[in-house]
Amino acid sequence: MACIDVINHEQSTGRLREIYTGLQQSRGKLANVHTIKSMVIAYFNFVNRIVLILDVNLEDDSGMGNKY
């Protein structure tokens, strides 16, 4: 069975903690699926950094202004 390290509410900081707190308040708990989503976002941020380092142009607007 695979083991996926995730950031739980107690470990979270900044914007992620705000999101987790909002989910807990609105739904009464933080489901495992929400913590896994944070990992997916971290992965895409990592890929974005690699693309920027390699100076790859994928879009004319450089993806600026996107909010995740």
Buried (B, 14 or more C-beta within 10 A) or exposed (E): EEEEEBBEBEEBEEEBBEBBEEBBEEEEEBEEEBBEEBEEEEEEEEEEEEBEEEEEEEEEEEEEEEEE
